[in-house]
Amino acid sequence: MLVRQARVREGGSQQSQFYEQLLQAQEAAKKKGLGVHNVDPKVMAASIREAGDEDAAALIKKVGKGGEVKAVVDGVISGSMVRVTLFPSRKSQVVLVTGIQCPSMKKAAPEADGEAATAEPFAREAKYMCETMCLNRDVALVLDGMSQQGALIAQVRCPVAGDGNGDDQKADLAEALLGAGLAKGAEWSLNMMGSGAFKLRETERAARTARRGQFHDLVANPSNVQNQKMFQGTVVEIVSGDCLVVAEDGSGVERRITLSSIRTPRAASRDRPGEPYGAEAKEFLRSRLIGKTVSVEMEYSKKIGAGVGGAGGGAERTIDFASVFIGTPTNTTAANATAASNAANVAEMLLIRGLASTVKHRADDERSAYFERLFAAEENGKSSKKGIYSDKEAPVTRINDLSAPGSAAKARQHLPFLQRAGTITAIVEFVMSGSRLKLFVPKQSVAIAFSPSGVQCPRKGDDFSDDALAFTRKRFMQRSVEIHVEAVDKLGTFLGSVTVGEGVHKMDLSAALLQAGLGKIHGGFMEQSTELQRAEEEARAAKRGVWSKEPKEAPKPEVMTQFKREKARFVITEMVDANTFYVQNAGDARAQWVADQIKDMRPELETNAQAGAGTALRVGSLVLAKFAADRTWYRAKVTKANTRDPLNAKYDVQFVDFGNRDAGLTRDDVRPMPQTLAVVPPQAHLATLAFVRAPIELRDDLNYTVMGRVSELTNGGTAVLEGYKEAMTRAGGEVECGGATMLHLTLFAPGADESSVDESINGELAVDGLVKCVSTENGKGMEKGRALSDPESRAVFEGLQALERDARRRHLGIFEYGDVDDDEDD
């Protein structure tokens, strides 16, 4: 640089010892015409530049936000403010370092004492560190914006110590100052940055934790150690897109949880309009979490006043913040933020879909242990332009609220539309009492008040009213349900049936409340539903709920003969699985009478194709149905009804005299059952083989192996079997199973020796190692130890145990690879 830009000073009393070398360098530069020795007019004119500061706005417009320019630092004003010369314009400019604020070098003294201004604590240290890193050095400036005073706001990248030209690596000045505790984060400029803001916040957080620099005397906020624990529970309510209620497993205590470090738009309420995508965020959580088991990692708590964010004051309340996972994270503390990779973080799911944003925490704020992952998920949502980051207009859902006070007239006008719709899918928004719900019907876009027909729960304040509310809330709150609207009362409350779940887990609210003893049949329905009557009678007999308050009858003397095993003759009519089947009592005159009556009615059933076409058939209705396999009419019960299109209604039925099922029957294949046939009890009885059970979950083919063996022993189910109702309970072999009475039987094929348990069907399966011996079925309603109360039943059980031990020893059937213990079985 000297040979191009300077001349040797001639004369003087003192000369450098390198004077001759300098003269030689100057002569070489003159010969080449370099620098000041260049006589080209154009070059000389171009070397003259105007003095003054760079126009910051023009530079940002030219380079663009996030663009990089070269500069040399001429002076350090403070740790976070420098003066630079920009290249190639060589104009000067003041630069504020993005994201930080260092202590000031000029702290004004109080006017009273008249002392000179002094620097703030650690201001000199910050300035010295800045000078050490970048003074008179080439730096790179990443432009982020411009201050109101016209100064550039930029990230300063300095050459790494020991790197003479700084071309290889750069150190971020803001990060270095924050890490040393010589600066604090400035939110107003951090918000101008992109992803780098997260790194600076975390750096300051680490400096605060280590008490470096100006944080040396920092007193940390009280830790919420008592809340920092992991627990599992069931989600019972979604309050908003970022708040939910979880009932702890075991204790059942409900805890209101707010998701850590995120915020979702607020859904609409009665007193305020909703924010865009607020309803979508809440519905996303509801559809994914309600009724599901989640893992909750408690992280921190905050105390706020009830009036914060709104009008009025109020008492202070505490909000618990946590990370919620679908699945089980591998870590149980907040220390390792990468250990939950095997579980889905609910907050991340919301952020990725653009239904939430991360909270911009201050450096001293507590935050989620998974904040870095949350920040990355938010960036993912922004880049994909989903939800609140979408360029499209937010969807608007307009709801016609028929549940509001004074809406009875509108509810009556809407009744025909809901009746014609048949079975409707709805969402339970709120449970007002055990038998009163608020529902949202998406297809109709209406909110309605709904009560199940036929049941009356205790009123508020009465005994068991709170139990009824808790029962319904636990099973129906915010669940997707199916309703069938029948009528509307004078207050605008719709009446009908409401069910939740599918298949064997399907629950009707009316029957469930009655069966739990938390309601009674409404007077108008006393003679209309045999299903509700059975549920109420069961609760009454067991003295459950409201029936426990009735005067108890004097205990009857226990008669030991009630435990005596009973002999009967059976025909297997339907095999459900390896452990369950249906039987008829062989020779029962009622079964033959029913068959003769239907046979006499067949001409009328076949010719009158529209019989009962105007009668609405619902789930539970007793009908005559034509079995598809033999096109013969039998008694049946409707198990599923699709009546949205009345002309093309479809029904699934179970034939009550045989136990088999048929699906997709049209209205031409079903008829309402005449009362003369309806009074005859079903002739098919649910049954299982006493004292044995096939653990079908262990072998996929075992179910068919057992069923095939039973079919072989019973001549395909046509043989009349001798059998015994074993004394499993006081009822003599009858056990409640899924709402039906199950018989526990020991069966013998024709010609078998009834005195030998080895020759029973139960024994044949035990000999082949296809079953295990059991004396009770936990959770199935059987009373522990009853199986052994009768001497003859005890002998049967002990004989089967001996056969099982022999099959284990010989490694037959399920014991081929060794013993099957109870845990594996379960």
N, C-alpha and C positions, 0 to 999 in steps of 0.2 A: 504494500500500500504506500510506503514512504517514497519509493522511487517513482511513483506515478503522481502523487498528490502534493509533494513538498519540494523545496529548494534548500541547498546548503547555504547557511549563513557565513558570509565571508568576513574576514577581519576579526577584530576583537583580541583581547589580551589572553583569553583562555580558549583552548581548542580541545576537542575530544581526542582521545587516543586513537579513535577510529576515523579521524578526519579524512585520511587518504582514501579509505574504503568508501566513505560517503561521497567523495568527489567522483570516484570511479562509477558508483551506482548512478549518480546524477548524469554523467556523460552518456552512460548506456541508455537512460530514459530519454535524453534529448535526441539521440540518434534514431530511436524508435518512434519519437513523437507521442509519447504517452502523457496522459494527464495534463498538467499545466504547460507542458512543452508542445502540445498539439496546437497548430496554427490554422487548422481547418475552421472557417467561419461558422459552418453549420454545427460542428461539434461544440464550439465555444458558446454559440447561442443556446444550444440544448442543455448546456451545463448550468445555465442560470435558472434558478427555480424561485417561485414566489414564496415569501415567508408566510407563516400563519398556521393555524390548526386545520386538521382534516375535517371535512364536512361529514359528521358521523352518519347522518341520514342517507346521504348520497352513497357512502361506502357500503352501508347495509343493503341498500337497494341494488348496488352493483354486485356485491359478493353473495348476498342472500343470507338469511338466518341459518346458522350452523356452518357457514362457510369459514374458511381458514385464511388468515393473512399473516405475513411475516412482519416482524418488528424487532427493534432493539430497545431495551429499557434504559432510558436516560436518567430517571430519578424515581425514588421511592418516597411517596408522600406519607403513606401508612401501610400497615400490613396488607390491606385490601384495596389500596388505591396507588396506581403507578402512572408515570408519564412516559410515553413511548414515542419513538420515531417509526413511522410506518413505511414499508417498502411496497412498491417502488417510488411512491410519491415523495418520500422523505419529509413528510409533514408530521408534526407532532400532535398528540392527542392524549387526553386523560382517560385512563381505563379503570373501571370498577370491576373487581374480580367477582364473577357470577357466584351467587349462592352463599356468600359469607359476609360477615361484618366483624372487623377487628377493633380492638379498643382504640379510641381516638388519641392522637398525639397532642391535642390541645384541649384539655379539660378546663373550662372556665372556672375561675376561683370566685367565691362569694364576694359581692360588691363591698360588704362591710369591712372585711379585713384588708382589702386592697392588695393582696398578694398576686404575684404573677401567675399566669396560666400554667398549669402543669399537665403532664401526660397521665392518662388513665392507667391503672395497674395492667401490666403485661403489654402495654402499647409498644414500648421500646423493644421488647423481646420479639413481638410480631414483626415490627419493622426490620429488625436485624435479620430475622430469618428470611424475610422477603428479599432483602439486599443480598444475602448470601446466595440465594437460589437464582436470582435473575438480573441483578443490577449490572448494566453494561454488557449484557449477554443477548444473543439472538434468541427470541422466543416465538412461539406460534400462538396466535389469538384465534379462538373459536367464537365467532360473534353470536350473541344471544339477543341483543337489543340495545336500546339507547335510553338514558335517563332523561328526566325533565330538564336538566341543565345542559343537555347536549353531550354528555360523556358517553363513551362506549361502555357497554356491559358485555364482558367477554370472559371466557375461560382462558387462563394463562398456562401454557405448557412450556415448562422450563427445561433446559438441558440437564441431564442427570449428572451429578457430581462426578468429576473425573473424565467427562466426555467433552473434549475441547470444542468441537463444532456443534454438538447437539443433534446431529443428523440421525443418530441411531435410535435413541430412546428419549422420551420426554416424561417429566414428572409434572403432575397437576398441582399448581400452587395452592389452590383452595383445599384440596385433600390433605396436603402436607400441613397446612396451618391448622385445620380442624383436628387432625390426628395428634398434633402437639398440644392441643387445648388452648391455642392462641387466637381462636376465632369461634364465632357462633354462627349457626345457620341463619340466613336471611330469607324468610319464606317468600317475600315479594319477588326476589330474583331467582330463588330455587324453582318457582313455578314457571319461569321462562325456559328452564332446561327440559331436556327429554328424559331418557332413562338414567342419565348420570345423577339426577337429583337423589335417587334412592341410595346410591353409593355414598354421597356426601352425608346424608342423614344418618346412615349406619356408622360412618366414621366418627361423627360427632357423638353418637350414642356410646360408642366404644370409649371415647375420650372421657366422657362424663362418668362412665362406669369405673374407669381406671383413675379418675380424679387427677387428670393431667392439667397443667397450666392453670388457667383461671378457674378451673373446676376443682382445685385442690381442697377447698373447704365445703364442697357441695354435700348437702344432706339429702339422701335419697328418700323418695316417697315411701311410706310404710308398705311393706310387701303383703300381698294377700295370700300368705302361705296356706291358710286354712281352705282356700278355694282351689288351690293348684293340685288337682287330682283328676284321675280318669275314672269315669263310671259309664256303665251301659244302661240304657233305658228305652222306653217306647215313646214315640212322638204322639202326643194326644191332642195338640192344637198348634196351628200355624197362626201366629198373631199378625205378622207382616212378613215381607220378603226377607227380613234379616232377624226376625225374632220368633221363637217357638217355645212351646212348653213340653218338657220331657218328664215322664214318670220313671223314677229310678227303679230298676229291677230289684226285686226283693222287698224293699220298704214301701214302694208305691208312692213315695213323696214326689209331688210335682214341682219342678224347678223351671222358672222362666229364664230362658237363655237368649242372649243377644250375640250374634256372630261377631267375632273379633275383627277389627280393622277394616270393615267394609260398611257401606251404606247403600241401601236399595231405595228406589223411589217409593213414596208412600201411596198406598191404595186409598180409594175414596172412602169416606165415612159420612155419617149423618151431618156433621158440623163442618166438614171441609171437603173441597173437591180433590180428586186424586191427581197424582203426578203421572206423566207419561210412563208407561211400562210398570207402574206400581202394581196393578192387578195381575199382570203377567208374571212378575217376580213372586208374588204370593201364591199364585196358582202353580207355578213351577215347584215350589217347596211342597205344597199340598199333595200334588200328584206323585212326587218322589218319596216323601217321608211319612205322611200320616199313617199311623198304625204300624210303622216299621221300627225295627230295633236299630239304634244308632249308638256310636261311641262318642262320648263328650269329654273333651279335654279342657277343664277349667283353667283360665289364664289370668284374669285380673278383674277387679271390680271398680266401679266409680260411683261416687255419691253425687246426686244432683238434686236441685230443688224441683218440686212438682210444677212450679210456674215457669221453669226455663223453657224458652222457645214458644211461649204463649202468654196470654194475659193472665194476670192474677198470680198470687203466690201460693205457697202450700208447704206441706211437710217435706222434709228431705227423704229421698228414697235411694236405694242402692240397686245398681244395674250390674248383673253378672255377665261377663263376656267370656266366650269360649269358642274353641274350634270344634266343629261337629263333623263326624266322619260316617259314611255308609260303609260298614265293614269295621275291622279292628286294626288300628295302627299298631306297629310293632313297638313303638316307644310309649312309655307311660308318663313321661314328663315333657315339659316344653324345652328341654335342653337341646335336643337333637331335631332340628327342623326338617331333616331329610328322611327321618325314620318312618314316616307315615306313608311311604310310597305305595304300600299295598292296600290303602284305603282311599276312598274318594272323599276329598274335602269339599263339603257343601258350598263353602264360600268360593272356592275356585270354580265350581260348576256354574255359579251365578255370574262370576266375572267373565268367564269365557263366552257366555251367551249374551253379554252386554246388558245384564239385568242388575248390575251393581257397580259401584266404583270404590276404590280404596280410600280410606281416610288419610288425609294429609297430617300425620302426627307431628307434633313438635318433638324436638330432640329428647326432652325429658318425659315424654308420654310413654306409658306402657302400651304394648302392641302385641299382635299375634306372633307366636313363635315361627309361623310359616309366612311371615310378611313378604319375604323375597319371592316365594312362589305365588303369592297373591298378586304382587306387582307384575310378575311375568304373565299371569293369567289375564290381568287387565289389559296389558299391551296386546295380548292375543285377541281379546275382544275388540279393541280399538282397530287393529289392523284388518279384522274381518268385517268391520262395520256392522256389527249386530246390535240389536236392542237400542239402548240410549245413544249409541254411536252410529246408528244407521242414518243414511241420508233421507230415508223415506219418512213420511209423516207417521207419527205414532198411532196405533189402532185405538179406536174409541168404542167402548161398549156401553150402550144405553140400556138400563135395566128398568122395567116396569115393576115397581115394588107394590105388590098386592097384599103385603103383610103389614103395611103401615096402618096406624089407627085411622078409621074413617074410610077404609078401602073396601068395605063389605060389598057395596054395590058393584064396584069394578070386578071384584072376585066372582060374584054371581054371573056377571056377563062373560067372564072368561071360562066358566065351568064347562060349557059344551066343547070348547076347543081341547081342553085337557082330557075330557072323557073320550072323545073320538080318537085321541092319540094312542089309547091303550096303555101298554107298558112304556113308561117314560124313564129315561135316565136323568137323575138330579144329583145335586151336591148339597150335603147338609152344612149350612153355614153356621148354625147356632142351635144349641139344645136348650130350650127354655124350661122344660120340665121333663119328667120321665116319659110323657106321652104327648109332647108338643114340640115341634121342630120348626125351624125356619129353613126353607129349601130354596136353592137357586136352580131353575130349569134352563140349561143353556140353549136348548133348541127353541124354546119359546121366549127366551130372554126375559123371564119374569122371576120375581122372588115371592114366595108364598109361605103362609103359615099352614102347617100340616099336622094332623093328628091321626094315628092309626085307628081304624074302626074296631069297635068291639071291646076295647079295654079302657078301664078307668083307673088311673093311678091316684094314690093319696094326694090330697091338696097340700099346698105349701104350708108348713108348720105342723102338719099331721105326722104321726109316726110313719117312718119308712119313705117319706117324700124325698129326703136327701139321698137315700139309698137308690131310689128309682132314678133320680136325676144322674147320679154317678154311674149307674148301670148303663143307661142310654148314652151318656156322654162318652164312656169308655169304648163303646162298640160302634157308635154311629157318628160321632163328632167329625165333621169335615170329610166324611167318607163319600164315595160315589155309591149311590143307592138306586134301586128301581122302585118306582111307585106306580100305583094304579088308582086313579082318582075316581071316586064313586059319587061324592056329593059335596056340598059346602054348607056350613051352618050359618046361623044368622049373624055371627060376628066376622064372617069372611074366612074362617078356617076350613081348609079343604080336608075331606075325610077319605080314607081308603086304606090300601095296604102299602107297606114300605118294607123292603128287604135289602139286606147287605150281603155281599159275598156271592160265591158261585158253588155249584155242585153240592157236595155233602156239607160244605161249610156255609151254605146259605142260611140266613137267619131272618125270620119274620119278627118284627118288633112286637107285635101284639102277643104272639105265642110265647116269645122269649120272656116278656114281662110277666105273663101269667104263670109260666113254668117256674120263674124265680120267686114267685109269691110277692111281687111288687105291684100288683094290680088285680082288679077283679073284672069279670065280664060285665059289660054294660047291659042294663036291663033289656034293651031292645034286641040284643044279640043272643040272649040266653038259649034260644031254641034253634038258632040258625047255623051254628058252626060246631060240628063235632070235634074238630081239631082244637079249637079254643077250649071246649069243655074238658077234653082230655088233659090239656095243659093245666087248667085250673084244678082239676081233681087231683092231679099228681102233686101240685104244690100244697093243696089242702091236706092230703094224706101225709105228706112229709112235714107238715107244720112249718112251712117256710114263710118268711116275711110277714105279711099282714095276717096270715092264718096262724102264726105263732101266738097271737094275742087272744085267740078264741079259747074258751074253756076246754081244758084237756079231758078226754074221756078216761074213765077208770081203766087202768091197765088190765088186759085180759091175761088169765093164767097161760103160761107157755106150755104148749102141748108138743111133746117130743115127736109125736107121729107126723107133725108138719115137716119134719126133716126126712121122712121116709121116701126113698126113691120110688118113683111111679113107673109102672110098665105100660107101654102103649105100642100101637103099630103105626108105621109112618111110610110115606112115599116121598122121595126127594123129587121136587118139581123144578128146581133151578139152582145151579151152582154159581155163586157170585165170585168167590175166589177160593183159595186153598183152605181158608178158615171159616167161610161163611156160606150158608146155603138156605134154601127155603124148603119146608116140608108141609105136607097135608096129613091130617089124621086119616089113616086108611079106614074105609068103611063109614065115614061120617055122612049121615043122610042129608045134611044141609048142603054139602057140596054137590051131591047129585041132584037135589031139588032145584038149586040155582041153575045148574046146567039144563035141566028139563024146562024151566021157565023161559030161559033165553032161547032155547030151541023152538018153543012155541011162538015166541015173539019174532023170530027171524024173518018170516015173510013181510011183516009190517016194517021191520027195520030196513030191509033191502029195497022195498018199493017206495017208502016215504023218505026220499033222499034229503029233503029239507027239514026233517023233524028237528025241532029245537034250534033252527037256524037263528032265531031272534034271541036266544038265551045266551048271555055272556058266560062263557066257561072260564073259570079262573084256576090258578094253582090250588090244588086241594079239592076241586070239584069231583064228585063221584059220577062216573059215566059208564056207558056201555061202549066198548071200542072194538074195532075189527083188527085182529092180529094179522100183520102183513104176510106171515109165513103160510098160514092155512086159510086166510080169509074167513075166519070164524069169529063170532062175537063173544066177548067175555067182559066180566066186570073189571073196571079199572079206576085209577085215580090220576088226575092231571098233575104232572110234576113240573111242566113248563108250558106256558101259553104265549104265543106270539100273535096278538090280535090287533096289531096296528092297522092292518088291512082286513076288516071283518070278512070280506068276501073270500079272501085267501088265507084265512087264519090257519096256523100250524100248532099242533099240540104234541107234547111228549107225555107218555102215560106209563104207569106201572100196573100190571094186572094183579089185582089184590088176592086172587084165589090161587095164583101160581108163583108170583114173585118176579117174573120176567118183565122186560121193558120193551117199549117200541117208541120210535121217534118220527117226527115229521108227518103225523096223521092230519089229514084235511078234515074240514067240518062234515064231509060226507061219511067219514069213518068213525065219528063219535056221536053219541046221543046222550042226553041227560038220563041218569039212571032212575027208573021208577022207584017210588018209595017202598013198594013191597019187596024189592031186592036190596035197597039201601039198608034196611034194618038188619039184614043178615051179616054177622061179623065176617071179616076177611078170612078165607080158609087157608091162606099161605102164612106160615109162621117162620120168622127168622130163627135160624138155629146154627149151632156150632158143635163140633165133637168135644165132649167133656174131657177136661184134664190134659188136652194136647193142643199144641199150636205149631203151625208151620212158619218158621221165620223166613218168609218169602223174600225179604229184602236182601238176603245173603246170596241167593242164586236166582238169576233171571228166569231159568227154566223150571224152578221148583214148583211154582204156582200150577203150571200145566202138568207136571209130574204127579202131584197130589190129586188134582182133579181127574186126571186120567185113571189113576189107581182106584179112586172112589167109584168112577163110572164102571170100571171093570168089575168091582166087587158087587155092584148093584144092578148089573145087566143094563147099563145105560140109563139108570134111574127108573126103570120100569118095575123093579122088584119091590114087593111089600116087605119092609124091614121090621123085625122085632127090635124094640128099643126101650131104654129107660131114661126118664127124666131124673138126672142126678140131683141130689140134695145140695145144690150150690147156695141157696138162700132159704129164708123162712117161707118164701113163696113156692118152694119145691121145684127148683130147677129153672126158674124164670128170672132173667137179669135184664135190667134196662140197658140198652145199647143204642145211642144216637136217637133217642126218642121212641124206639120200638122195643118190644119185649123179645128177648133172645132166649131160646131153649138150649140147655146144655145136655147133650144126649150121648148115650152109649148105644151104638147101633150094631145089629148082627145081620149078616146076609142070610138068605134062606138056606136052611140045612146046617147052619153053624151051631156049635155047642154054646148055649147061653151061659153055662156055668163057668166057662173058661174065658178070661179077658183076652187071652192070646188070639181067640178066634173072632173077636169083635173087629169092626172096621177101624176103631181107634187103635186096637192092638196090632192089626196088620200094618198100619202106617208106622207104628213105633218099632216093629220088628225090622222094617226096611230102612229105619233111620231117617225117615222123612219128617218127623215131628219131634218136639221137645215136650216134656211133661210140665204142666203148670197147675198150681192149685188155686191161684187167684189171678185176676187181671186188673192191675192197678189202674185206676182212672176209668174203668168200664162199669163201675157201680157195684162190683161184687164185694162182699164183706169178707175181709181177711179171716181165713180159718174156717169159713162155713163149709168149704168143700170137704172137710174131713169130719164133719159133725155126725154123719150117719155111718154106722159100721160097714154096711155094704158098699157105700160110696168110697169109704176109706180103703176097703180091700181092692176096689177097682183101681184107685189111684196108685196104691202101692204096687199092684201088678204091672201097671204101665211104666212105673219108675224102673222096675227090674228089667223090662224089655228095653227101655232107653239105655240103661247101663250096659246091656249086652251089645246094643248097636254101636255105642261109643267104643267099646273094647274091640269090636270087629271093624271099626272105621267104615260104617255103612252110611250111605246117603249124605246128609249134611255134616256128618262127622268124618268124612273121607280124609280130610287133612288135619284132623285133630278135634279137640273139644271146641264147642261154640259157647263162649261165656255169655252172661246176661248183657254185658255192655255192648258187645257186638250185635247181639240179637236186637236190643233196643235201637 
